Amino acid sequence: MVKIMLNSVLGYLSLTILLALLATVRYVDILWQRRRLARSNGCKLPRSLPQADSLLGLGTIRESYHHYQEGSYLSLSKDRFDQFGNTYRFVQLGSAVINTIEPENVKAILSTRFQDFSVGLKRQTAFEPLIGHGIFTADGSDWKHSRKMLQPAFAKDELNNLSTLERNVQALLSQVTDQPVNLQRSFLALTIDFATYFLFGESTAALRSPESAANAENFGTAFDRAQKTVAKFFALGPFSILACDPQFKRDQKTVSSYVDGFVEKALSSPQNKGEKGCFLNELSKHTQDVPLLRGGLLNILLAGRDTTASLLSNLWFVLARRPDIYGRLQEEIQVLNGKAPTRDDLKSLSYLKSCLDESLRLHPPIPRNSRTAIRDTILPVGGGEDEKSPIFVGRGTEVGYQVFAMHRRKDIWGSDADEFVPERWTRKDRPRPHWAYLPFNGGPRICPGQQLALTEASYVTARLLQEFKSVKSSNESGSSICSDGWREDLGLTCTTAEGTWVRLTRNACGT
């Protein structure tokens, strides 16, 4: 009996040793293949961010989180690039991460080596509890399917009809008095009204109905707050399970219930199916599953509401402090003779377009992004002390590209890169940024609604310019005092932390 037991133990031990040996051989083989790939491509390591606690990088995380709380994380990120180079590596919670603002690297991540990268499990784990499975979180065939379903919705005639947008603008104008107003809040209401119309087939009417406004505001508050929690979960990665947040659960329920109301109404109303060309009806042709429909809608609502409202809020934050720019815009819109602009009219407003481009450059609504390598791959530049050599990127490595910092590189944009200068887009020596300018991402995952967002922002701004002869910044926000400078409010998107508080003065004859 003892002999049998001894033989069994020896058998298990031998098997364990064999498996360990095979694993070691496999690991050594992977290391050898990686070294061969790196050497054959002339790869060198990028510079490293100094980290005293390099095992987990907790010091770097603490510093980043402190600046995030203070509304200065993006400035910290830019300072790190200024100090350590346009591409550097660091350790975050035990894993290697590469950060870059090199256009050639960004091009590789988003285009030329697109198949080597995914949005990653880290994003899916953090984002999906709030916005579900959809175009922002899907990869591979799931992403292609989501993208294919999405494209027809943005080609609908309803989106080219500016009359719906005009109704929303008129509702916004009716609420503006001679008292200070937070345009950021107004723009969020306007964009959710417009977005829900083409998503759900009916508007939330946040600007027109007090009851709808209260419901939409409850949704918006929960959605905004939950986004900040999601951003925190994303930063913590696998350790996010330790960050218990009861408020997030409540916000998650508020967001889901709000969207589910539209979904269930559409699914239970046969007369609506196929009549209105809204995104919900298009999506419901492929599935009747409420969570899947909710996820698809929330993914697009995040883009349709938040990014456009961010663009408008950040632009008007600047206009309220730059009467010279506002005056020039006023002169340009005189060609409209007080009439609501058509799509062709909007195309002719070149200075307005430059202002929008400059706002997207200086304050991109999505200022940072990342991908995870799903196979061993190469970034073309950033290695070595001169940052000119390729970089080897091992499978599982997260690569962040910081749009905010890249949009402010002085070697690309000039010595005035930190200033709002619309003229840079039309002068003879204007920059040719290509992959250095990414307000709507790039490559196969480029934002499908970018033209819709620009049209919406152009139209709203033109109509406000027609209605108001002047705009001035107002530091009053209830009993609090806002700072004079732009300060980030960073979640999944980014806008100004204090809101866009202004005092608007109407023309004597209105529009």
N, C-alpha and C positions, 0 to 999 in steps of 0.2 A: 504493500500500500504506500509506504514511504517512498519506495523507488518510483512508483507511478506518479506520485505528487511531484517528486524531484524532477522527473522527466518533463512533466507538464510545465513546471516553473522554468526549466531550462529552455523548453520550446517557446514559451511566451517571451522570454528574455532574448532568445535568438531572433525571433520575429521583430521585436522592438528594435534591436540593434540593426537589423537589416533595413527596416523602414527608416530609421534615423540616418543610416548610411545613404540610402537612396535619396532622401530629402537633402542631405548635404551635397551629394553629387549634383542633384538638380539645381540647388542654390548656386554652387560653384559654376555650373554651366551657364546659368543666367547671368552671373557676374561677368563671366568671360565674354559672352555674346554682347553684353552691354559695353564692356570695355572695347571690344573690337568695333562696334558701331560708332562709339565716341571717337576712337582714334582714327578710323577711316574717314570721318567727317571733320577732323581737325578741331574737335570740341575742347573747350576749356571751361573751367568753372566760372560762374559770375562772382562778383564781389559779394561778401557776406555782411549782413546786418549784425553789428556787435551785440552779442547776447551773453550776459553773465550766467544766466541759467539756461543754457542751450538745450538741456534735455527736454523740457516742455515749453520753453519760451514764455514763461509766465510773466516775466518782467515786461516783455514787449506787449503782451495782451493787456496787462494792467495800464500801461501807458496809452495804448490805443483806446481802451475803454474809458479812461479818464477824459481824453480829448473828445470822444464820442458824446459823453455826457455834457461836456462844455460847448458842444457845437463847433468843434474845431478839428475833427478827425481828418477831413479832406486836406486842410492846411498842413497837418502833421504828415500825412502821406506825401504831399508835395515836398515838404522839407526833407524827408528821407531820401527822395530821389535826388534832390539838389545836393545832398551830402554824400550819398553812397553810389550814385550813378543811375543811369536810366534802366538798368536791370540789376536786381540783386536777389539773393536768396536769404531765407531765414527759417527758423524752426517755430512751428505753432502747434502746441499740444502734442509734441513728439513727432510731428510729420514735417517733411521738407516742403516749403512753399517758395515759389518764384514770383516776384512782382516785376512788371515791365511797363514801360511807356514808350517802347521802341515800335514805330509803325510797322516795320518789317516783321517783327515778332507777332504783332497783333494780326497782321495779314495772314501769317502762317496759321495762327490759332483759329481764325474765323473763316479762312478761305482755302489756301493752298494745302494745308494739312488738316482740313476740317474733319476728315474721317478719323484722325488720331485723337480727337478730344470729344468729351461729352460734358453736359452741364453737371453731371456727377450725382452720386447718391447723397452727398452732403446737402446739395440744394434741394433735392427731392424730399429728403427727410425734414428739412426745415420749412419749406414752402407749402408742401401739400396739405398739412393740417389746416391751413387757412384757405388757399385758393384751389385745392384739389389737383387732379391730374389734368394737365393741359399743355398748351404750346410752350409755356415758360419752364415746365418741369420735365416734359417728355424728352426721350432720346430715341435714336434709331427709327425703327418702323413706326412706333407710336407717334413720334414727332412728325414724321412724314405724313401720317394719316391726319393728324390734327391740322397740319399746315394745309393739306389738300382741302379739308372741310372749310377752312377759314377763308381761303382765297375768294370763293364766289361771293361771300358776304360783303367783302370790301369792293366788289365790282358792281354792286347793286345801284340802280338809278337813284334810290332814295338818298344815298350818300352824296350824290352830285346835286341834289336839290337843296338850295340854300334857304328855302322858305322856312323849314323847321328850325334852322339855326337862327333865322331872323326873329321868330317868335320867342325864342329863348333870350335873345339879346334885348328885345323890347321889355320882357319881364324883368331883366336885370336893370335896365334903365329906369323903370318905374319905381325901383326901390332906392335909387340913389337920391339923397337929399344934399343940402349944403353942409351937412355934418360929416365928420370923418367917417370913412367906411373902410372896412377890411376887404379889399378886392380879392384877396386870396380865398376868402370864404365864399364870395360871390362867384368866383371862377370855378370853384369846386362844385357849387350847386348847378351852374350852367353846364359844365362838362358832364355831370352825372345825368342831367336831364337829356342832353343830346345823345350820350352814349347809350342810355337805357332805351331810347326810342329805336335806335337801329339794332340794339341787341335783343330787346324784349318785344318790340312792336308797339310799345306805348311808353310814354315818358313818365318818370317819377314825379314830374311837376313840382320839383323842389322850390322853384322860383315863383310859382303861381298859387299854390295852395298851402295855407298855414299848416294843415294836418299833414300833407305830403312833405312839407319842408321839415317838420319835426321828425317824421319817420326817416327821411333821407339823411337828416343830420345825425340821428342816432346810429344809422348804418355807417355814415361816413366817419363819425368819431370812433366807433368800434373798429372799422376797417383800418383807419390810420394808426390807431394805438396797437392793433394786432400786427401790423406791418413792422413796427419798431421791435416788437417781441420776436417776430420771425427773423429780423436782421440779427438780433442777439443770439438766437438759436443757431443761425448759420455760422456766426463767428465762433461759437463754442463747439461746433461740430458734434462729435460723439459724447461730449460732456454736457450737452444741452439737456440730457435726461435728468441731470441734477438741478436744473433751473426751474423748479416748480413755480408756475405762475397761474393762480386761480383766475385772475382777471382775463387772461388769454382765453381760457375756456369759455367764459361768459361772452367775450367779444366774438369768438369763433361761432357760438350759437346764434348771436345777433346777426352776423353776416350771413350765415347759412339760411336762417329763417327768412331773412329779407329777400334773398334771391329765390329761394324755394317757392315763395308766394307767386312770383311771376311764372316759374316753371310749371307749377301745378295748375295754374290758371290756363296756361297755354295748352297743356296736355289734356285738360278736361273740356276744352272748347273746340270741338271739331270744326266749327265755322271759321276759326282763325287759321286753321292749317292750310298752308299753300296760298293764302290770299295776300298776306303781308310778307314782303321779302326780307323779314328780319332774320338776324343770325340764329335766334332760338328756333325758329321754324326750320331753317336749313339744317341745324344740328339735330333736331328731333326726327328728321328723316333717316338718320343713321342710328339713333338709339333713343329709347324711352326711359333709360335709367336716370333717375333724378340726380344722384351724386355725380355721374359723368356729365350731365347737362350743366349742373351747377359749377363744376370745375371748369368746363369750357368757357362758360360765361364770365366767371370771376377772373380767369386769366386775361380775357380781352378787356374786361372792365378796368382791371389794373392799368392796362395800357391806355385805354380810351379816356378814362377819367383823370387818373393821377398825373400822367406825363404831360398832357395838354394843359391841365390846370397849373402844373409846375412851370411850364414854359411861359404862360400868360402872367402868372404871379411874379416870376423873376424879372420878366421884361418890364412890367409896370413898376416894380420896385425901383428899377433904374430910371425909367422915364420920369418918375416923380421927383427925382433928384437931378435931372438933366434937362432944364428948360430949353437949352440949345437944340438938343435932339428932338424934343417934343415940338418945338417950333418948326423945324425942318419937315417933320412928318405932317404937321398941319398944312404946310404949303403944298406938299405932294398930293394930299387927298382933295385939293381944290378941283382937280380934274374930274372928280365924281359929281360935282355940282349938287351935292347934298343927297344924291340918290344912293340907295343900297347898292353896293358893288356886285357885279357879276363875277364869275370865275375868271373871265378874260380881264376884267378890271383889276382883279387882285394880282394877276401875273404882271401887269404893267407898273405896279407900285414897287419899284426897285429898291428904294431906300427902306421901305417897310420890310422887304425881304432881307436886306442887309442887317437890320435891327434884330430880326428873328434869328438869323444865322449867328449873329454875335452873342445873343442871349444864350443860344444853345451851346456855343463854344465856352463862354465864361461860366455859365451855370447849367451844365448838362443835367437834365432830369434824372438820368441814371448815370451817376458819376463814377461807378466802379462795377466791375464784372469779373467773372472768372470761369475757367474751364478746368477739367481734370483729364489728364492723359489716360487713355484707355489702352494704350500700347506704348512701347518705347519709341520715342520720336526725337526730333531735333528742332530747336529754334535757331534761326539764321544768324542772329547777332547777340551781343551782350556778354560774351565770355572773355576772360582774361582782363588784365588791368586796363588795356586800351578799349575794352568792350566791343571789339570787332570780330571776335571769333564766335563760331556757333556754340550752342549750349546743348548738352545732352539732357533730355527730360525723361526720367524713368516712368514706367507705368504706375499710375496711382498718384503722381505728383500734381498738386494743384498749382495752376498758373493764373495769377491775377493780373488784369490789365486795368490801370487806373486812368479812366477817361478824363477826369477833372484835371489831374496833373499833366497829362499829355496835351490837353488843350491849352495849357499855359507854358509850354516850353518856349523859351525866348529864342532858341536857335531855329525854331520853326516859324513862330508867329511874330517875332521881332521884340525889341526892347520894351514895347508897350503891351506885352502879352497879358499882363494882369489888369489892364484897363479895358473899359467898354468903348470900342472904337468901330462903329459900323462901317466907316469909310475904308477899312482894311480890305473889305470884300470887293471893292470896285476900283481901287487904285491900280496903276500900271504895274507896280511891284508887289501886287497882292500875292499872298502865299498860295501854293498849290499843295494843299495838305494831304489829299488822298486818304490814306489809312491813318493819318494823324488827326482826322476829324470824324468822330463817330457818335453823333447825337442819337442816331437810330440803329446803332450796331452795324454789322456788315456781313457780307458773305451770304450763304444760304439762309441764315437765321436773321437776316435784316428785317426790321419792323415792317410788316405788310401795311400798316396803317399810317406810315409817315406822311404821305401826301394828304390824307384826311386830317391829320393833326395840324399840318402847316396851313391848310385851307381854313380850318376852324380858328386857329390863332390869328391868322391874317384878317379874316372877316370880323371877328370880335374886336380886334384892335382898331381896324378902320372905322367901324361904327362908333366906338367910343371917342375916337379922334373927331369925328363929325359932330358929336353931341357936346363935347366939353372943350372949351377954348383953352383951359389950363388945368394942370394937375400939380399939386404940391404934396410933399411927404408930410405925414402927420405922425408925430411920435406918441400920440395918445392912443392907448388901447385899454379902455376901462380905466382902472386906477394905476396901471403899470406904465412904465416908460420904456419905449423901444430904443435900441441903439441906432445910431445913424448908419452903421455899416451892415452889409449883408452877412448873416450868420446862418450856417446850415442847420436844417432840420432833416436829419438823415434817417430814412427807413429803407424800404425797397426802392423808393424814389426820393428825390431831394428838392426841397424848396426853402424859403427863408423862414427862420425860426419864429420871428416876431410877427409874421404876417405882413401883408402889403397894405398898410394903413395910409390912406391918402385923403386929401380934400379936393374934390372936383368942382370946377366952376363951369356952369352951362353957358352955351352960346345964347345970346339974347333971343334968337328966333328958334332955338332948338335945332333939330336936324331939318 
